[in-house]
Amino acid sequence: MIKIFDEFASICIKNNIIKKQKIEEFKNEYNEIDAIVSIISTEEFILNYEKVESAW
């Protein structure tokens, strides 16, 4: 699961969806699954979902 989180976080950072600092906060606060859910629940992710989908 860590590999999936790391790849997902990397895509979000590379495409300027969510800042690295915010992803690190989620990673430190939650387990990997909850961190992914928290990321996809952010307004930044929802507004830029197409960028992530095309990069995935």
N, C-alpha and C positions, 0 to 999 in steps of 0.2 A: 504494500500500500504506500510505503514511503516513496518508492520510485514513481508511482502515478502522481502523488502530490508534487514531487519535485519537478516532474515534466510539466504538469499543469501550471504550477507557479512560474516556471521558466517561460512558458508561452505567454502568460499574462504580463510578465515583466517586459519581455522582448517587444510585445505589441503595445506597450504603454497603456495597458488596461488598468492595472493596479500597481502602486508603487511598492518597491521591494520592502520598504520599512513596514508597510501595512501587512504584507504577506508574512513577514517575520513575526509580527505581533500575533496574527492568527495562529501561526505554527507554534509559538511559545505558549499560547493560552489554551489551545485545544489539541485533541489528537488529530491525526491526518484527515480522517473522514469529516469530522466536525469543522475543521479548518476549510476544507473544500466547500462544504455547505455554506459556511460563512462568507467565503469569497464569492460564490455564485449568487449570494443574496445581496451583495452590494450594488448600489446604483450604478457604479462605474462598470461593473461586469455586465449588468443587464443592458445598459446602453450600448455596449461594445461587443455583445455576444457574437456577432457575425465575424469579427476579427479572430476570435478564439476558435470558432468553428472551422474557419478556413485554414487556420494554422495547425489544428489538431490533425 
